[in-house]
Amino acid sequence: MAGRINDEDVKAVRDGVPIDAVVSEYLQLRNAGGGNLKGLCPFHDEKSPSFQVSPSKGLFHCFGCQEGGDTITFVMKVDHLTFSEAVERLAGQAGITLRYEEGGYNPSHQRGERIRLVEAHQAAAKFYIEQLDTSPEADTGRTFLAERGFDQSAAAHFGVGYSPQGWDHLTRFLRGKGFTDKELLLSGLAQEGRRGPIDRFRGRLMWPIRDIGGEVVGFGARKLYESDNGPKYLNTPDTPIYRKSQVLYGIDLAKKDIAKSSRAVVVEGYTDVMACHLAGITTAIATCGTAFGNDHIKILRRLLMDNGSARVIFTFDGDAAGQKAALRAFEDDQKFAAETYIAIAPDGMDPCDLRLAKGDAAVADLVEPRTPLFEFALRQIIARYDLETPAGRAAALDESAPVVARIKNSGAQHEVAVQLAGMLGILDTQFVVKRVAQMARWARDRGGKGPAPTSGGTGNGRGPQQYENSGPRPPSGPALTLRNPVYATERELLKLALQRPDLVSPAFDAYGVDEFTAPPYAAVRETIMEAGGAEYGVQDPQEYLVQVREAARDDVVRAMVTELAVEAIMRKTVDEAYAGEQLVTVRRRAVERRVRDVQGALARASAQGDPVQLAAVQNELWVLQQYDQALREKGPAAL
């Protein structure tokens, strides 16, 4: 083992490396008065900075979690190093040669594990760069970069290299530098082969991944040859110095500009980071083979200082995978104090492709904040529903309201709720605002665990979508449906259709499933239609019920059909007049709902300013109003 580091050398390290210079590599520091600096603590989550640094004393202290110490202590804690490893790293940065009291100068193979693994990666990075610059075999890699608009200077700026196709070129090189096989395997640079360690990366373009302090801790490798059976991108596996969930590619280059401008641009790949930086967007970073998550947020929050003017812009491909990534990012949106936005390039191009097609100015224009991430998330949710129907709007509201309820700023939450009402075409704006506020209260009452389960507008405690995706459905229309006159009439009409099809046919068969607002009743209406309609029941009443029950999509619907087929009709005298009343009432209520739908569409068309669409909607509204008047005046004859 290495000897104890000389006390004078330890003191020289403490005195020679300013603590504020070291700490500012990890988080943004601002003036705290009295000669001190402050920032967001890297050791615990906090909303306002309680972490202070005293450059004159060479000390730090967090008044939130009580962590504190000197420069060496900070490096030990933030990077999980031993005392010796921290001193050795700082000494290397300051150019101080360390002496060891037991055994003289420390041989390289005796240094701490982390130091050795970092040194192996630094040596590997230089090896890969040299291969890209000089090896004839690397011409494929140079061509790949050139085709994407990256010349030799760009590759050098980002340290891009090339790993030869042979089995053990890097392994032999690092052995020659004094690294053991155990160290090569532990670092992830090599893997076990049949006859010992072999190179993990072979025949690939290599991007060095650096931690926020600028040290190489891993690599991202891009496939170049069809004969390579591996994935398109292969990253370093998790090692003692590399966790993909805790690193951001390009953070070492971007951190100062992120802190200075209070802005970060999150892209999806290594070449996208390069394209952005070369286009002047020097705050661009990317995750390394994983989704943007909590640990990435912590890194950015420390740099952004969570001030209100900070901006985080996510760029994602316009395809389904990119949209899914954007929605995942939104799940953590409220962990930022910064405003979050999304940018999607035209034609779904990523920043690298966009730079090639339209130049640097197009990339710069892409990342200008335009669409708030919450708005994008809402539009993606709403797009899945048919807003022309009440059920569609109710389901869209059920899913989107909890999203708005998560917005912590109450003023912003209210404004977005109003915006949501317009997006849904719900004229009663206050209904949406109150719904969102209620969900926000539920979330607060539940300790920030999210809104309580929503209750839809169907009267059974479920939204339309939730009913569709739930387990077994209620086998009957319970008492609560009968207290609701809408459901009571729908239930009565279905009983007539099953028990006395001769009184409601053929008019009943023209009724749509959406004219029955309770999901269980809509399911029965659909089942009757699948069995051939009520008109079939006129021809053969007994076989008709058999067919309807067999057409039921599950046992729950089948039980409902049976119940309605045997339940007494509410009128002693069941005749055409009574059946006509039920037919007209159900139809008029459907028309009234459609009128409200069209009024919502009219509001949307007016907002969009499209005269053609506006005229079409106005005409549909007039037709519906005339039909409603005919039903009111003529009754069943108008059906």
C-alpha positions in Angstrom: 0.0 0.0 0.0 1.1 3.6 -0.6 2.5 5.5 2.3 1.0 8.4 4.2 1.0 11.7 2.2 3.4 14.2 3.7 1.6 16.7 5.9 3.3 19.7 4.3 2.1 18.5 0.9 -1.4 18.2 2.1 -1.2 21.7 3.4 0.2 22.9 0.1 -2.8 21.3 -1.7 -5.2 23.0 0.6 -3.5 26.4 0.2 -2.8 26.0 -3.5 -6.3 25.1 -4.8 -8.9 27.8 -4.0 -12.1 26.2 -2.6 -14.4 28.5 -4.7 -12.6 27.4 -7.9 -13.2 23.7 -7.0 -16.8 24.1 -5.9 -17.8 26.2 -8.9 -16.9 23.2 -11.1 -20.0 21.6 -9.6 -22.5 24.3 -9.0 -23.1 28.0 -9.6 -21.9 30.3 -6.8 -23.2 33.8 -6.2 -22.3 36.6 -3.8 -23.7 36.0 -0.4 -22.2 39.1 1.3 -19.4 39.3 3.8 -17.0 37.9 1.3 -18.9 34.6 1.1 -20.5 32.8 -1.8 -23.7 30.8 -1.9 -25.3 28.1 -4.1 -27.6 25.1 -4.1 -26.2 22.4 -1.9 -24.9 19.4 -3.9 -25.5 17.1 -0.9 -29.2 17.5 -0.5 -32.2 18.8 -2.5 -33.2 22.3 -1.6 -35.2 25.1 -3.3 -33.2 28.1 -2.0 -29.4 28.2 -1.6 -28.2 27.4 1.9 -24.8 26.2 0.9 -22.1 28.8 1.6 -18.4 29.0 0.7 -15.8 31.1 2.4 -12.8 31.6 0.0 -10.8 33.4 2.6 -11.1 30.6 5.1 -11.0 27.8 2.5 -14.2 26.3 4.0 -17.8 25.4 3.0 -20.9 24.8 5.1 -24.5 24.0 4.3 -27.0 25.5 6.8 -29.6 23.0 5.5 -27.9 19.6 5.9 -25.0 20.7 8.0 -22.3 19.3 5.7 -19.1 21.2 5.8 -15.3 21.2 5.6 -12.4 22.3 3.5 -11.5 21.8 -0.2 -10.4 18.2 0.3 -13.5 17.3 2.3 -15.7 18.8 -0.5 -14.0 16.7 -3.2 -14.2 13.6 -1.0 -17.9 14.0 -0.4 -19.0 15.1 -3.9 -17.1 12.5 -5.8 -17.0 9.7 -3.1 -13.3 9.6 -2.9 -10.9 8.6 -0.1 -8.8 11.2 1.6 -5.7 10.2 -0.4 -7.6 10.1 -3.7 -9.0 13.6 -3.1 -5.6 15.0 -2.3 -4.1 13.3 -5.3 -6.7 14.7 -7.7 -6.3 18.2 -6.3 -2.5 17.9 -6.4 -2.7 16.9 -10.0 -4.8 19.9 -10.9 -2.4 22.2 -9.0 0.8 20.6 -10.3 2.0 19.7 -6.9 4.2 16.6 -6.5 3.2 14.6 -3.5 5.6 12.8 -1.1 4.8 9.7 0.8 6.4 9.2 4.2 6.5 5.4 4.0 8.1 4.4 0.7 9.0 7.7 -0.9 7.1 8.8 -4.1 3.9 6.9 -4.7 4.2 4.5 -7.7 1.3 4.8 -10.1 0.0 1.3 -9.5 -0.4 2.0 -5.8 -2.7 5.0 -6.1 -6.4 4.9 -5.1 -8.8 2.9 -7.2 -10.8 5.9 -8.6 -7.6 7.8 -9.6 -6.3 4.7 -11.4 -9.6 4.2 -13.3 -9.7 7.8 -14.3 -6.1 7.7 -15.5 -6.9 4.5 -17.5 -9.8 6.4 -19.2 -7.6 9.4 -19.9 -5.0 7.2 -21.5 -7.6 5.4 -23.5 -9.1 8.7 -24.7 -5.6 9.8 -26.0 -5.2 6.4 -27.7 -8.5 6.7 -29.5 -7.8 10.2 -30.6 -4.4 9.2 -32.0 -6.1 6.3 -33.9 -8.7 8.7 -35.5 -6.0 11.1 -36.5 -3.4 8.7 -37.9 -4.8 5.3 -38.6 -5.7 4.4 -42.2 -8.4 2.0 -40.7 -10.1 5.0 -39.1 -10.9 6.5 -42.5 -14.5 5.1 -42.1 -14.8 7.1 -38.9 -13.4 10.3 -40.4 -15.9 9.9 -43.3 -18.8 9.4 -40.9 -17.9 12.7 -39.1 -17.4 14.6 -42.3 -20.7 13.5 -43.7 -22.3 15.0 -40.6 -20.5 18.3 -40.9 -17.7 17.7 -38.4 -14.2 18.4 -39.5 -10.9 17.5 -37.7 -11.0 20.5 -35.5 -14.5 19.7 -34.3 -13.5 16.1 -33.5 -10.5 17.4 -31.6 -12.6 19.9 -29.6 -14.9 17.1 -28.4 -12.1 14.5 -28.1 -13.7 12.1 -30.6 -11.6 9.1 -31.3 -11.6 5.7 -33.0 -11.3 2.2 -31.5 -9.5 -0.3 -33.8 -11.2 -3.4 -35.0 -8.7 -5.8 -33.4 -9.4 -7.8 -30.3 -6.9 -6.2 -27.9 -5.3 -3.1 -29.3 -6.3 -0.9 -26.3 -5.7 -3.7 -23.8 -2.1 -4.1 -24.9 -1.6 -0.4 -25.0 -2.8 0.1 -21.4 -0.9 -2.9 -20.1 2.2 -1.2 -21.5 1.2 1.9 -19.4 1.3 -0.2 -16.2 -2.4 -0.9 -15.8 -3.3 -4.4 -14.5 -5.9 -6.7 -16.1 -8.1 -6.2 -13.0 -8.1 -2.4 -13.5 -8.9 -2.8 -17.2 -11.9 -5.0 -16.4 -13.1 -2.8 -13.5 -12.9 0.3 -15.7 -15.2 -1.2 -18.3 -12.6 -0.6 -21.0 -12.0 -4.3 -21.4 -14.1 -7.4 -21.0 -13.4 -11.0 -20.4 -12.4 -13.0 -23.5 -11.6 -16.7 -23.9 -7.9 -16.1 -23.2 -8.1 -13.1 -21.0 -9.2 -9.4 -21.3 -10.2 -8.0 -24.7 -11.2 -4.6 -25.8 -14.9 -3.7 -25.1 -15.0 -1.2 -27.9 -13.8 -2.4 -31.4 -14.2 -0.7 -34.8 -16.3 2.3 -33.4 -16.2 6.0 -33.2 -15.6 7.0 -29.6 -16.9 9.9 -27.6 -15.3 10.5 -24.2 -17.9 11.1 -21.5 -16.6 13.5 -18.8 -17.9 14.2 -15.4 -18.7 17.8 -14.4 -15.1 18.2 -13.2 -13.8 17.4 -16.7 -12.4 13.9 -16.1 -13.1 11.1 -18.5 -15.1 8.5 -16.8 -16.6 6.6 -19.7 -17.2 6.4 -23.5 -20.0 6.3 -25.9 -19.2 4.2 -29.0 -21.0 4.4 -32.4 -21.1 1.4 -34.7 -19.5 1.9 -38.1 -19.5 -1.5 -39.8 -22.3 -3.8 -40.9 -20.3 -6.7 -39.6 -20.6 -5.3 -36.1 -23.5 -7.3 -34.5 -23.7 -5.0 -31.5 -26.1 -2.1 -30.9 -25.9 1.2 -32.8 -24.6 2.9 -29.7 -22.6 1.1 -27.0 -21.9 2.8 -23.7 -19.5 2.1 -20.9 -21.3 -0.2 -18.3 -21.8 1.1 -14.8 -18.4 1.1 -13.0 -17.1 2.6 -9.7 -16.6 5.9 -11.6 -19.4 5.9 -14.1 -23.2 5.8 -13.7 -25.1 6.7 -16.8 -27.9 8.2 -14.8 -25.5 10.6 -13.1 -23.6 12.0 -16.1 -24.5 14.4 -18.9 -22.5 14.4 -22.1 -21.0 17.8 -22.8 -21.5 19.1 -19.2 -17.8 19.8 -18.8 -17.9 22.1 -21.9 -21.4 23.6 -21.2 -21.4 24.2 -17.4 -19.9 27.7 -17.4 -22.3 29.0 -20.1 -25.2 27.2 -18.4 -24.5 29.0 -15.2 -23.8 32.3 -16.9 -26.9 32.3 -19.1 -29.2 30.4 -16.8 -30.2 28.3 -19.7 -29.6 24.7 -20.7 -30.5 22.8 -23.9 -31.0 19.1 -23.5 -30.6 17.1 -26.8 -30.7 13.4 -27.5 -27.3 12.4 -28.8 -23.5 13.1 -29.0 -23.6 14.5 -32.5 -26.5 16.7 -31.5 -24.4 18.2 -28.8 -21.6 18.8 -31.2 -23.9 20.4 -33.8 -25.4 22.7 -31.2 -22.0 23.8 -29.8 -20.6 24.4 -33.3 -23.7 26.5 -34.0 -23.1 28.6 -31.0 -25.5 26.8 -28.6 -22.8 26.1 -26.0 -25.2 25.2 -23.3 -26.2 21.9 -25.1 -25.9 18.6 -23.2 -27.2 15.1 -23.6 -27.9 12.0 -21.5 -25.9 8.9 -22.2 -28.1 6.0 -23.2 -30.8 6.7 -20.6 -33.8 8.9 -20.1 -33.5 12.3 -18.5 -34.1 11.7 -14.8 -33.7 12.9 -11.2 -29.9 12.8 -11.0 -29.6 14.8 -14.2 -32.0 17.4 -12.8 -29.9 17.7 -9.7 -26.8 18.5 -11.8 -28.7 21.2 -13.8 -30.4 22.7 -10.7 -27.0 23.4 -9.1 -25.8 25.1 -12.2 -29.0 27.1 -12.9 -29.4 28.1 -9.2 -33.2 27.7 -9.6 -33.7 31.4 -10.4 -37.0 32.3 -11.9 -35.5 33.4 -15.3 -33.7 30.1 -15.9 -34.7 28.1 -19.0 -34.4 24.4 -19.8 -35.2 23.5 -23.5 -35.6 19.9 -24.4 -35.2 18.9 -28.1 -36.7 15.6 -29.2 -37.3 13.9 -32.5 -40.8 14.4 -33.8 -41.4 10.6 -34.0 -43.4 8.6 -31.4 -40.2 7.7 -29.4 -39.3 11.4 -29.2 -42.7 12.4 -28.0 -42.6 9.6 -25.4 -39.3 11.0 -24.2 -40.7 14.4 -24.0 -43.6 13.2 -21.8 -41.1 11.4 -19.6 -39.2 14.6 -19.2 -42.4 16.4 -18.3 -43.0 14.0 -15.4 -40.0 15.6 -13.7 -40.9 19.1 -14.9 -42.0 20.5 -11.5 -38.7 19.5 -9.9 -37.2 22.5 -11.7 -37.8 26.1 -10.7 -36.7 26.9 -14.2 -39.2 27.2 -17.0 -39.1 24.1 -19.3 -39.8 24.2 -23.0 -39.8 21.7 -25.9 -38.4 22.3 -29.4 -39.1 19.9 -32.3 -37.4 20.6 -35.5 -39.3 20.8 -38.8 -39.7 17.4 -40.5 -38.6 15.7 -37.3 -34.9 16.5 -37.9 -32.5 16.4 -34.9 -30.1 19.3 -34.4 -27.3 17.4 -36.3 -29.5 16.8 -39.4 -30.9 20.3 -39.2 -27.5 21.9 -39.2 -26.5 19.9 -42.2 -29.7 20.8 -44.1 -30.2 24.4 -43.1 -27.1 25.6 -41.3 -26.1 27.0 -37.9 -28.8 29.7 -37.9 -31.5 27.0 -38.1 -30.1 25.2 -35.1 -30.0 28.5 -33.1 -33.6 29.2 -34.1 -34.7 25.7 -33.1 -33.8 26.1 -29.5 -35.4 29.4 -28.9 -38.1 28.7 -26.3 -41.5 28.5 -27.9 -43.7 25.7 -26.6 -43.8 25.2 -22.8 -43.3 21.5 -22.0 -46.6 21.4 -20.1 -48.4 22.7 -23.2 -46.8 20.0 -25.3 -47.7 17.4 -22.8 -51.3 18.6 -22.7 -51.7 18.6 -26.5 -50.3 15.1 -26.7 -52.8 13.9 -24.2 -55.8 15.8 -25.7 -54.9 14.6 -29.2 -55.8 11.0 -28.2 -59.5 11.9 -27.7 -62.4 12.9 -29.8 -63.3 16.4 -28.7 -66.4 16.4 -30.8 -68.1 14.1 -28.2 -68.9 14.8 -24.6 -67.3 11.5 -23.6 -64.1 12.4 -25.4 -63.9 15.8 -23.7 -64.7 14.3 -20.3 -62.0 11.7 -20.8 -59.5 14.3 -22.0 -60.2 16.4 -19.0 -59.8 13.5 -16.7 -56.3 12.8 -17.9 -55.1 16.4 -18.5 -56.5 18.1 -15.4 -54.0 16.2 -13.1 -51.2 17.4 -15.3 -52.2 21.1 -14.8 -52.8 20.4 -11.1 -49.1 19.6 -10.7 -48.1 23.1 -11.6 -46.8 24.5 -8.3 -47.3 28.2 -9.1 -50.9 28.9 -8.4 -51.1 31.8 -10.7 -49.6 29.8 -13.6 -51.9 26.9 -12.7 -55.0 29.1 -13.0 -53.9 30.5 -16.4 -53.1 27.0 -17.8 -56.5 25.7 -16.5 -58.2 28.5 -18.5 -56.0 27.6 -21.5 -57.0 23.9 -21.1 -60.7 24.7 -21.2 -60.1 26.4 -24.6 -58.1 23.5 -25.9 -60.9 21.1 -25.0 -63.6 23.4 -26.2 -65.4 23.5 -22.8 -67.3 26.7 -22.6 -67.7 26.5 -18.8 -64.1 27.7 -18.0 -64.7 28.0 -14.3 -65.7 24.3 -14.2 -62.2 23.3 -15.5 -60.5 25.8 -13.2 -62.3 24.4 -10.2 -61.6 20.9 -11.2 -57.9 21.6 -11.5 -57.8 23.4 -8.2 -59.6 20.5 -6.5 -57.1 18.1 -7.8 -54.2 20.3 -6.6 -55.8 20.4 -3.1 -56.0 16.6 -3.1 -52.4 16.3 -4.1 -51.4 18.6 -1.2 -53.5 16.7 1.2 -51.9 13.5 0.1 -48.4 14.8 0.7 -47.5 15.7 -2.8 -48.2 12.1 -4.1 -50.3 13.4 -7.0 -54.0 14.0 -7.4 -56.5 11.6 -6.0 -58.4 9.4 -8.5 -60.6 11.4 -10.7 -64.3 11.1 -10.9 -65.7 11.5 -14.4 -69.0 13.0 -15.5 -70.7 9.6 -16.0 -72.2 9.5 -12.5 -70.5 6.3 -11.5 -67.3 7.7 -10.2 -65.3 6.8 -13.3 -64.3 8.8 -16.3 -65.0 7.3 -19.7 -61.5 6.3 -20.3 -61.1 4.8 -16.8 -64.2 2.8 -17.2 -63.0 1.4 -20.5 -59.7 0.3 -19.0 -60.9 -0.9 -15.7 -61.5 -4.5 -14.6 -65.0 -6.1 -14.4 -67.8 -3.6 -14.8 -70.7 -3.2 -12.5 -73.3 -5.9 -13.5 -76.2 -3.5 -13.1 -77.3 0.1 -13.3 -77.3 0.8 -9.5 -79.6 3.1 -7.7 -77.5 6.2 -8.5 -78.3 5.8 -12.2 -82.0 5.7 -11.5 -81.9 8.9 -9.5 -80.4 10.6 -12.6 -83.2 11.3 -15.0 -80.8 11.0 -18.0 -79.7 7.5 -17.0 -83.2 6.5 -15.9 -84.6 7.3 -19.4 -81.7 5.5 -21.1 -82.3 2.5 -19.0 -86.0 2.5 -19.7 -85.4 2.7 -23.5 -83.0 -0.2 -23.4 -85.6 -2.3 -21.4 -88.1 -1.5 -24.2 -85.6 -2.4 -26.9 -85.0 -5.8 -25.2 -88.6 -6.6 -24.0 -90.8 -4.8 -26.5 -88.7 -4.3 -29.6 -91.9 -4.0 -31.6 -92.7 -0.6 -29.9 -89.3 1.0 -30.6 -88.3 -0.5 -33.9 -87.1 0.6 -36.4 -86.3 4.0 -34.9 -84.2 2.5 -32.1 -81.8 0.9 -34.5 -80.9 4.4 -35.8 -79.7 5.5 -32.4 -75.9 5.7 -32.0 -74.0 4.2 -29.1 -72.9 7.7 -28.1 -76.6 8.6 -27.4 -76.3 6.5 -24.3 -74.2 8.5 -21.8 -73.7 5.8 -19.1 -70.9 3.4 -20.2 -72.8 0.3 -19.1 -75.9 1.3 -21.1 -73.7 2.2 -24.1 -72.2 -1.3 -23.9 -75.7 -2.8 -24.0 -76.7 -0.6 -27.0 -73.6 -1.8 -28.8 -74.5 -5.4 -28.0 -78.0 -5.1 -29.4 -76.5 -3.6 -32.6 -74.1 -6.5 -32.8 -77.0 -9.0 -32.5 -78.8 -7.5 -35.5 -80.8 -4.7 -33.9 -84.2 -4.4 -32.3 -85.8 -5.1 -35.7 -84.6 -8.7 -35.4 -86.4 -8.9 -32.1 -89.7 -8.2 -33.9 -89.2 -11.2 -36.1 -88.2 -13.7 -33.4 -88.3 -12.2 -29.8 -87.0 -15.3 -28.0 -84.1 -16.0 -30.3 -83.4 -12.3 -30.3 -82.6 -12.2 -26.6 -80.4 -15.3 -27.0 -78.4 -13.6 -29.7 -78.0 -10.4 -27.7 -76.7 -12.2 -24.7 -74.2 -14.2 -26.9 -73.1 -11.0 -28.6 -72.1 -9.5 -25.2 -68.4 -8.9 -25.1 -68.0 -10.2 -21.5 -69.9 -11.6 -18.6 -70.5 -8.2 -17.1 -72.3 -6.8 -20.1 -74.1 -10.1 -20.5 -75.4 -9.8 -16.9 -76.6 -6.3 -17.6 -78.5 -7.5 -20.7 -80.2 -10.2 -18.6 -81.1 -7.7 -15.9 -82.6 -5.2 -18.3 -84.5 -8.0 -20.1 -86.3 -9.1 -16.9 -86.6 -5.8 -15.0 -90.1 -4.3 -15.0 -90.8 -1.4 -17.2 -91.7 1.7 -15.1 -95.2 2.2 -16.7 -98.2 -0.1 -16.1 -99.5 0.6 -19.6 -96.7 0.1 -22.1 -97.7 1.3 -25.5 -96.4 3.2 -28.5 -97.0 6.6 -26.8 -94.8 5.7 -23.8 -92.1 4.2 -26.1 -92.2 7.3 -28.2 -91.7 9.5 -25.2 -88.5 7.5 -24.3 -87.2 7.7 -27.8 -87.8 11.4 -28.1 -86.3 12.2 -24.7 -83.1 10.2 -25.3 -82.7 11.8 -28.8 -83.4 15.3 -27.6 -80.8 15.0 -24.9 -78.3 13.7 -27.5 -79.1 16.7 -29.7 -78.6 19.1 -26.8 -75.2 17.6 -26.0 -74.3 17.9 -29.7 -75.4 21.5 -29.6 -73.0 22.2 -26.7 -70.3 20.3 -28.6 -70.8 22.5 -31.7 -70.9 25.7 -29.6 -67.5 24.6 -28.2 -66.3 24.0 -31.8 -67.7 27.4 -32.7 -65.6 29.0 -30.0 -62.5 27.2 -31.3 -63.2 28.2 -34.9 -63.7 31.8 -33.8 -60.4 31.7 -32.0 -58.6 30.3 -35.0 -60.1 32.9 -37.4 -60.9 30.4 -40.2 -64.0 31.9 -42.0 -64.8 28.6 -43.9 -64.7 26.5 -40.8 -66.6 29.1 -38.9 -69.4 29.1 -41.5 -69.6 25.3 -41.5 -69.9 25.1 -37.8 -72.6 27.9 -37.7 -74.6 25.9 -40.3 -74.4 22.7 -38.3 -75.6 24.6 -35.2 -78.6 26.0 -37.1 -79.5 22.5 -38.4 -79.4 21.0 -34.9 -81.5 23.7 -33.5 -84.1 23.2 -36.2 -84.1 19.4 -35.5 -84.5 20.0 -31.8 -87.5 22.3 -32.4 -89.1 19.6 -34.7 -88.7 16.9 -32.0 -90.2 19.3 -29.4 -93.2 20.1 -31.7 -93.8 16.8 -33.5 -92.5 14.2 -31.1 -91.8 10.7 -32.5 -92.9 11.8 -36.0 -89.7 13.8 -36.3 -87.4 10.9 -35.6 
